[in-house]
Amino acid sequence: MSVDPITLEVIRNAATAISEEMNANLIRTGYSPNIKERRDCSCAVFDADGEMISQAENMPVHLGAMPFSVAAALDAYPPETLSPGDSIMLNDPFRGGAHLPDLTLVTPVFVDGELIAFAANRAHHADIGGSTAGSVAADSTEIYQEGLRIPPVKLYEGGDVVEDIMGMILANVRTPDERRGDLRAQAAANETARNRLQGLAEKYGTETLSEAIDEIQDYSERRMRSEIQELPDGTVSFADVLDDDGQGTENIGIKASVSIDDDEVTVDFEGTDPQTKGAVNAVFAVTASATYYAIRCLTDPDIPPNNGCYRPIEINAPSGTVVNAKPPAAVVGGNLEVSQRVTDVVLGALGELVPERATAAHQGTMNNVTFGGTDPRDGSPYAFYETQGGGFGARASGDGMDGVHVHMSNTMNTPAEVLQTAYPLAVKRYELRADTGGAGKQRGGLGLRRDIEVRGHDAMFSLLSERRTHGPYGLEGGHDGETGDDKLLTSDGEQDLPSKTKRTLHDGDIVSIRTPGAGGFGEATERDPESVRRNVKLGKVSEKAARETYGVSIVDEAQNNKSTAREERS
């Protein structure tokens, strides 16, 4: 290595800072609450060969899949065809994308005419056309229904917007002004990276910078291989299911066999069910992203996240299955829901090898909700999309967190104040769901209840969710987490909502989304009674559950306390 260790570490941290500054600028300049508030976006820096150098650790489902988008961009536009000021956009899941609402922008970075790197970011746009406002069509059966499908195309050329491409996009979406603003924010984020990378090259020289980038990736590979070597060799398998595809197919199986051999991991999805008619199919990039993430969860989190981390990991996902679907499959739910179940099965398998490092299953869904229509306040069209939090799985060292976004989602929530200001909607109820966390020595995290009312108009509504039939699994004797449940509350009363549904709502209708809890860890009878009582006081565990599941009687304890107090007074 010709780059000294101090310079190498300075450049490595600078690359990480560039990714994080990109992400901060994207969030600050984005137009939609989906980007500004929920932060449903990710940024990364790649070398001249399209291999990832650094990332801002926001959305796992974006970051592991984004290298596939950069590769697709380079296939369509080889380096010799690119010039300063160009930017390539794409969202085609079968050409490096994930699902259509995720638009990726890839920008080459030049110094004195030499290509030195790429800046890339991915943002979930609140609408990209298709049959449903918000472009998350729970009832889609082919990708053509899901929105505008964009192969790699130049959105910017020589620093100028390609107006024909921009016009085509804006003509096919419900909220063109918001889309234009979010695309400009993506371009601004990449411009931030371009300026910072050119500054690094000016300071250290392109040759030193290139050598440092190579060594950064090699360093991550060495550390990842060292971590894998600490895991016991062998092959373990784990299987779980998706509830249904919304088109009549139920209990869709996903199976993973994880093999550890010295310093390498092979994950094989042989035995997974074929792709389905409904929207719960994933492309390979999504499955790879979830697999990389799951392995990263059980290894040292301080390993710099870049292409080197992935080199010791081999993935086999049979073509034509729900984890590697072929066109024209509907795939919007693959990025959202299949990614979560892939994470569950890979972590479930690894948990059998090293249970002390594993967690019980998290909520296992993103609880995707979209509303759209015409805002009665000003007559403008709107499209609202959000995912909702739930339970975080328990682990050997502690309870799971309550009401958080988990695994492949990792976004913020949409604050009620922002939702009600930006859209003709109102949050009527927002709370934790008691007793939804799986019991155990360590309790699984609780799910949420969020009730949203339509105000003053008819709205198109779509729900795409999972874990409504099969609860998140517990580990080491821990109980499964409670399933989710969804209701429609109207003037005629309450009715159940299917986990995958699309319908028209009217003024005053309320959708009540009740998200899953998470699995518990260890035997419930081993739990400290005092912690059970604290959870009862906090409203997280009912007295009935404390008595019947944990064997702790809150009433008797209160009576004993009163008797003791009377004895002391006498």
KOLVEX-85901 format. One record per residue (C-alpha): residue in three letters; y negated, x negated, z. Coordinates in steps of 0.2 Angstrom, whole numbers, plus 5000, padded with zeros to 4 digits. Each point is the difference from the previous one (the first is absolute). Layout:
  aa north east   up
 ala     Y    X    Z
...
END
This chain:
  aa north east   up
 met  5000 5000 5000
 ser  4983 4993 4995
 val  4989 5012 5009
 asp  4997 4995 5018
 pro  5006 5013 5013
 ile  4982 5004 5006
 thr  4994 5004 4983
 leu  5016 5010 4997
 glu  4997 5010 5015
 val  4982 5003 4996
 ile  5004 5006 4983
 arg  5014 5011 5006
 asn  4988 5009 5013
 ala  4987 5001 4986
 ala  5012 5009 4989
 thr  5004 5012 5013
 ala  4982 5003 5004
 ile  4996 5003 4982
 ser  5013 5014 5000
 glu  4993 5008 5016
 glu  4982 4999 4993
 met  5006 5008 4984
 asn  5008 5014 5010
 ala  4985 5002 5011
 asn  4988 5002 4985
 leu  5012 5012 4992
 ile  5000 5011 5015
 arg  4981 4999 5002
 thr  4996 5004 4982
 gly  5013 5013 4997
 tyr  4995 5018 4997
 ser  5014 5010 5006
 pro  5005 5003 5018
 asn  5017 4995 4995
 ile  4994 4982 4998
 lys  4985 5000 5011
 glu  5008 5008 5015
 arg  5019 5000 4998
 arg  5000 4982 4992
 asp  5013 5004 4988
 cys  4998 4984 4990
 ser  5005 4982 5000
 cys  4994 4984 4993
 ala  5009 4983 4995
 val  4997 4984 4992
 phe  5012 4992 4987
 asp  5002 4983 4992
 ala  4998 4997 4981
 asp  5018 5004 4998
 gly  4998 5017 5008
 glu  5009 4995 5017
 met  4992 5007 5016
 ile  4990 4988 5010
 ser  4993 5011 5014
 gln  4998 5018 5004
 ala  4989 5011 5012
 glu  5014 5008 5010
 asn  4996 5018 4998
 met  5013 5011 4990
 pro  5018 4992 5000
 val  5005 5012 4986
 his  4986 4993 4989
 leu  5001 4982 5004
 gly  5019 4997 4996
 ala  4998 5009 4984
 met  4984 4993 4994
 pro  5008 4984 4993
 phe  5009 5011 4988
 ser  4983 5007 4994
 val  4993 4983 4997
 ala  5016 4995 4991
 ala  4998 5015 4989
 ala  4982 4997 4996
 leu  5004 4982 4995
 asp  5014 5006 4989
 ala  4988 5011 4991
 tyr  4985 4988 5000
 pro  5007 4982 5000
 pro  4987 4987 5008
 glu  4994 4994 4983
 thr  4994 5018 4995
 leu  4989 5001 5016
 ser  4982 4995 5002
 pro  4988 4999 5015
 gly  4994 5018 5005
 asp  5017 5008 4994
 ser  5009 5012 5012
 ile  5017 5009 4997
 met  5004 5017 5007
 leu  5016 5009 5001
 asn  5010 5013 5010
 asp  5016 5002 4990
 pro  5014 5000 5012
 phe  5012 4994 4987
 arg  4989 4985 4995
 gly  4996 4993 5017
 gly  4992 5015 5009
 ala  5006 5010 5015
 his  4994 5018 4997
 leu  4986 5007 4989
 pro  4987 5002 5013
 asp  5000 4981 5004
 leu  4989 4991 4988
 thr  5001 4981 4999
 leu  4987 4989 4994
 val  5004 4982 4995
 thr  4986 4988 4997
 pro  5002 4982 4993
 val  4990 4986 5008
 phe  4993 4986 4989
 val  4992 4983 5004
 asp  4993 4991 4985
 gly  5011 5010 4989
 glu  5016 4996 5010
 leu  5009 5015 5007
 ile  5003 4995 5018
 ala  5005 5017 5009
 phe  5000 5019 5000
 ala  4992 5012 5011
 ala  5009 5017 5002
 asn  4998 5016 5010
 arg  5009 5017 5000
 ala  4991 5016 5006
 his  5007 5017 5002
 his  4989 5012 4991
 ala  4998 5017 5007
 asp  5004 5007 4982
 ile  5006 4994 4984
 gly  5003 5016 4991
 gly  5017 5009 4998
 ser  5006 5017 5005
 thr  4993 4999 5018
 ala  4983 4996 5008
 gly  5003 4984 5009
 ser  5013 4995 4987
 val  5015 5001 5013
 ala  5010 5013 4992
 ala  5014 5005 5011
 asp  5008 5010 4987
 ser  4999 4988 4985
 thr  5016 4996 4991
 glu  4994 4987 4988
 ile  4986 4987 5000
 tyr  4990 5009 4987
 gln  4995 5014 5013
 glu  4994 4987 5012
 gly  4984 4994 4992
 leu  4992 4988 4988
 arg  5012 4986 4996
 ile  4991 4984 4996
 pro  5009 4984 4993
 pro  4991 4984 5002
 val  4983 5001 4992
 lys  4984 4991 5001
 leu  4987 5010 5010
 tyr  4988 4986 5000
 glu  4998 4988 4985
 gly  4988 4985 5002
 gly  4992 5008 5015
 asp  4996 5017 4992
 val  5009 5017 5003
 val  5011 5005 4985
 glu  4992 5017 4999
 asp  5014 5008 4989
 ile  5013 4996 5014
 met  4988 5006 5014
 gly  4996 5016 4990
 met  5018 5003 4997
 ile  5004 4999 5019
 leu  4985 5010 5006
 ala  5004 5014 4987
 asn  5018 5002 5008
 val  4995 5001 5018
 arg  4993 5014 5011
 thr  4987 4989 5009
 pro  4993 4988 4987
 asp  4985 4994 5010
 glu  5011 4996 5015
 arg  5012 4991 4988
 arg  4986 4990 4992
 gly  4994 4995 5016
 asp  5017 4994 5007
 leu  5003 4990 4984
 arg  4984 4992 5002
 ala  5004 4995 5018
 gln  5016 4993 4994
 ala  4991 4989 4987
 ala  4988 4995 5014
 ala  5014 4994 5011
 asn  5007 4989 4986
 glu  4983 4993 4997
 thr  4999 4995 5018
 ala  5016 4990 4998
 arg  4995 4992 4984
 asn  4984 4993 5008
 arg  5009 4994 5015
 leu  5014 4992 4990
 gln  4988 4991 4988
 gly  4991 4994 5016
 leu  5017 4993 5006
 ala  5003 4991 4983
 glu  4982 4993 5000
 lys  5003 4993 5017
 tyr  5017 4993 4999
 gly  5003 4998 4981
 thr  5012 5011 4990
 glu  5014 4987 5001
 thr  5000 4999 5019
 leu  4998 5019 5001
 ser  5015 5002 4989
 glu  5011 4988 5010
 ala  4995 5008 5016
 ile  5004 5017 4993
 asp  5018 4994 4995
 glu  5002 4992 5017
 ile  4995 5016 5010
 gln  5013 5010 4991
 asp  5013 4986 5003
 tyr  4995 5000 5018
 ser  5003 5018 5002
 glu  5017 4999 4991
 arg  5006 4986 5012
 arg  4995 5010 5016
 met  5008 5016 4993
 arg  5016 4991 4997
 ser  4999 4992 5017
 glu  4999 5018 5007
 ile  5014 5007 4990
 gln  5011 4985 5006
 glu  4998 5007 5018
 leu  5008 5016 4995
 pro  5019 5002 5002
 asp  5009 4998 4983
 gly  5009 5015 4994
 thr  4999 5016 4991
 val  4995 5017 5008
 ser  4997 5017 4992
 phe  4990 5015 5005
 ala  4997 5017 4992
 asp  4987 5014 5002
 val  4995 5015 4990
 leu  4985 5008 4993
 asp  4999 5019 5005
 asp  4998 5006 4982
 asp  4991 4998 4983
 gly  4992 5017 5000
 gln  5010 5006 4985
 gly  5016 5004 5009
 thr  5009 4983 5003
 glu  5002 4997 5019
 asn  5006 4985 5010
 ile  4996 4987 4987
 gly  5008 4984 5006
 ile  4992 4983 5001
 lys  5012 4985 5005
 ala  4996 4982 5003
 ser  5012 4985 5003
 val  4991 4985 5007
 ser  5008 4983 4998
 ile  4994 4985 5010
 asp  5006 4984 4993
 asp  4993 4984 5008
 asp  4981 5001 4994
 glu  5001 5014 4988
 val  5001 5019 5001
 thr  5008 5012 4987
 val  4996 5019 5001
 asp  5011 5010 4989
 phe  4997 5019 4998
 glu  5017 5003 4991
 gly  5006 5018 5006
 thr  4983 5008 5000
 asp  4999 5017 4991
 pro  4994 5002 4982
 gln  4982 5004 4996
 thr  4996 5018 5003
 lys  4991 5014 4991
 gly  4987 5001 5013
 ala  4986 4988 5004
 val  5009 4989 5013
 asn  5004 4986 4988
 ala  4994 4982 5002
 val  4998 4986 4988
 phe  5006 4983 5003
 ala  4983 4993 5005
 val  4999 5013 5015
 thr  5018 4996 5006
 ala  4997 4981 4999
 ser  4983 5003 5010
 ala  5009 5010 5014
 thr  5014 4987 5000
 tyr  4988 4985 5002
 tyr  4991 5009 5013
 ala  5015 5004 5011
 ile  5006 4982 4999
 arg  4983 4994 5005
 cys  5000 5012 5015
 leu  5015 4990 5008
 thr  4994 4983 4996
 asp  4984 4990 5006
 pro  4985 5010 4997
 asp  4989 4984 4999
 ile  5009 4994 4984
 pro  4986 5001 4987
 pro  5004 5015 4989
 asn  5001 4994 4982
 asn  5012 4998 4986
 gly  5010 4987 5009
 cys  5005 5012 5013
 tyr  5010 5010 4987
 arg  5009 4986 4992
 pro  5015 5000 5012
 ile  5002 5019 4997
 glu  5011 5007 4987
 ile  5001 5019 4996
 asn  5012 5010 4990
 ala  4995 5018 4997
 pro  5011 5008 4987
 ser  4990 5008 4985
 gly  5000 5018 5000
 thr  5000 5003 5018
 val  4987 5007 5012
 val  4995 4982 5004
 asn  4999 4994 4982
 ala  4996 5015 4990
 lys  4999 5001 4981
 pro  4986 5009 4990
 pro  4995 5014 4999
 ala  5005 5003 5018
 ala  4987 5007 5012
 val  4996 4986 5011
 val  4984 5006 5010
 gly  5011 5002 5016
 gly  5009 4984 4998
 asn  4985 4989 5005
 leu  4997 5012 5014
 glu  5017 5005 5007
 val  5014 4990 4992
 ser  4991 4984 5006
 gln  5001 5006 5018
 arg  5018 5004 4999
 val  5004 4983 4992
 thr  4991 4992 5014
 asp  5011 5010 5012
 val  5016 4995 4993
 val  4996 4982 4998
 leu  4994 4999 5018
 gly  5015 5010 5005
 ala  5011 4987 4993
 leu  4991 4986 5007
 gly  4999 5008 5017
 glu  5019 4999 5001
 leu  4999 4981 4998
 val  4985 4998 5012
 pro  4997 5016 5010
 glu  4988 4990 5011
 arg  4988 4998 4986
 ala  5002 5018 4992
 thr  4992 5016 5004
 ala  5007 5018 4999
 ala  4995 5010 4985
 his  4981 5004 4999
 gln  4995 5017 4993
 gly  5006 4996 4983
 thr  4988 5009 4990
 met  4981 5000 4994
 asn  4998 5019 5002
 asn  4990 5001 4984
 val  4987 5014 4999
 thr  4988 5004 4986
 phe  4987 5014 4998
 gly  4990 5003 4985
 gly  4988 5013 4992
 thr  4982 5004 4998
 asp  4989 4996 5015
 pro  4990 5017 5004
 arg  4986 4990 5007
 asp  4994 4993 4984
 gly  5012 5005 4986
 ser  5007 4982 4998
 pro  5019 4997 4997
 tyr  5008 4990 5014
 ala  5017 4992 5004
 phe  5006 4996 5017
 tyr  5015 4989 5004
 glu  5006 4993 5017
 thr  5016 4994 5008
 gln  5003 5004 5019
 gly  5006 4990 5014
 gly  5016 5002 5011
 gly  5011 4991 5012
 phe  5003 4981 5000
 gly  5018 4995 5004
 ala  5004 4994 5018
 arg  5006 4982 5002
 ala  5008 4990 5013
 ser  4984 4994 5007
 gly  4991 5017 5001
 asp  4996 5018 4995
 gly  4995 5004 4983
 met  4982 5004 4996
 asp  4995 5018 4998
 gly  4991 5008 4985
 val  4998 4985 4989
 his  5003 4996 4981
 val  5016 4990 4999
 his  5009 4987 4989
 met  4995 5002 4982
 ser  4985 5011 5003
 asn  4989 4991 5013
 thr  4984 5009 4996
 met  4987 5007 5012
 asn  4998 5019 5002
 thr  4987 5011 4992
 pro  4988 5003 5014
 ala  4997 5019 5003
 glu  4981 4998 4999
 val  5002 4991 4983
 leu  5012 5012 4993
 gln  4989 5015 5005
 thr  4985 4992 4993
 ala  5007 4995 4983
 tyr  5011 5015 4997
 pro  5000 5019 5002
 leu  5014 4998 5013
 ala  5000 5000 5019
 val  5012 4992 5013
 lys  5004 5013 5012
 arg  5013 4991 5011
 tyr  5005 4982 5001
 glu  5011 4994 5014
 leu  5016 4991 5005
 arg  5017 5010 5000
 ala  5008 4998 5017
 asp  5019 4996 5000
 thr  5001 4995 4982
 gly  5003 4981 5004
 gly  5019 4997 5002
 ala  5005 4997 5018
 gly  5007 4983 5006
 lys  4997 4986 5011
 gln  4985 4998 4989
 arg  4993 5016 4993
 gly  4996 5002 4982
 gly  4982 5004 4995
 leu  4994 5018 4998
 gly  4996 5009 4984
 leu  4983 5009 4997
 arg  4994 5018 4997
 arg  4986 5002 4988
 asp  4994 5017 4994
 ile  4988 5001 4985
 glu  4991 5016 4995
 val  4993 5004 4983
 arg  4982 5006 5000
 gly  4992 5012 4988
 his  5011 4997 4985
 asp  5017 5000 4992
 ala  5008 4983 5001
 met  5015 4992 4991
 phe  5011 4992 5014
 ser  5015 4988 4999
 leu  5011 4993 5013
 leu  5012 4986 4997
 ser  5009 4995 5016
 glu  5017 4994 5007
 arg  5010 5000 5017
 arg  4999 5019 5001
 thr  5019 5001 5001
 his  5006 4983 5005
 gly  4991 4992 5015
 pro  4996 4982 5002
 tyr  5015 4991 5007
 gly  5001 4992 5017
 leu  5007 4983 5005
 glu  5012 4993 5013
 gly  5003 5018 5007
 gly  4982 5006 4998
 his  4998 5018 4994
 asp  4994 5005 4983
 gly  4982 5005 4998
 glu  4996 5018 4997
 thr  4997 5006 4982
 gly  4984 5005 4992
 asp  4995 5018 4997
 asp  4987 5009 4990
 lys  4992 5017 5000
 leu  4988 5011 4991
 leu  4990 5011 5011
 thr  4991 5015 4992
 ser  4993 5016 5005
 asp  5018 5007 4997
 gly  5008 4988 5012
 glu  5009 4984 5000
 gln  5013 4994 4987
 asp  5010 4984 4997
 leu  4995 4988 4987
 pro  5013 4990 4990
 ser  4998 4981 5002
 lys  4996 4999 4982
 thr  4989 5015 4994
 lys  4985 5004 4989
 arg  4990 5017 5002
 thr  4983 5008 4999
 leu  4991 5002 5017
 his  4986 5013 5004
 asp  4985 5000 5011
 gly  5005 4999 5018
 asp  5018 4994 4997
 ile  5006 4986 5011
 val  5013 4987 4997
 ser  5008 4993 5015
 ile  5008 4983 4997
 arg  5012 4995 5015
 thr  5006 4982 4997
 pro  5016 4992 5006
 gly  5002 4990 5016
 ala  5010 4983 5000
 gly  5016 4994 5006
 gly  5003 4994 5018
 phe  5008 4984 5005
 gly  5014 4998 5014
 glu  5008 5013 5011
 ala  4988 5013 5007
 thr  5008 5000 5017
 glu  4994 4981 5002
 arg  4982 5005 4998
 asp  4989 4997 5016
 pro  4997 5017 5008
 glu  4982 4996 5004
 ser  4996 4997 4981
 val  5008 5017 4997
 arg  4989 5008 5012
 arg  4985 4992 4993
 asn  5004 5006 4983
 val  5002 5018 5007
 lys  4983 4999 5008
 leu  4992 4994 4983
 gly  5009 5014 4991
 lys  5011 4989 4989
 val  5016 5006 5008
 ser  5003 5018 5007
 glu  5008 5003 5017
 lys  5015 5007 4991
 ala  5003 4984 4990
 ala  4997 4990 5016
 arg  5013 5009 5009
 glu  5013 5003 4986
 thr  4999 4984 4990
 tyr  4994 4987 5013
 gly  5007 5008 5016
 val  4984 4999 5008
 ser  4994 5016 5010
 ile  4981 5001 5000
 val  5001 5016 5011
 asp  5011 4993 5013
 glu  4989 4984 5001
 ala  4985 5011 5003
 gln  5008 5010 5013
 asn  5006 4984 5009
 asn  4982 4993 4999
 lys  4994 5016 5008
 ser  5014 4999 5014
 thr  4995 4982 5003
 ala  4982 5005 5002
 arg  5004 5014 5012
 glu  5011 4989 5011
 glu  4986 4987 5000
 arg  4988 5013 5006
 ser  5011 5006 5013
END
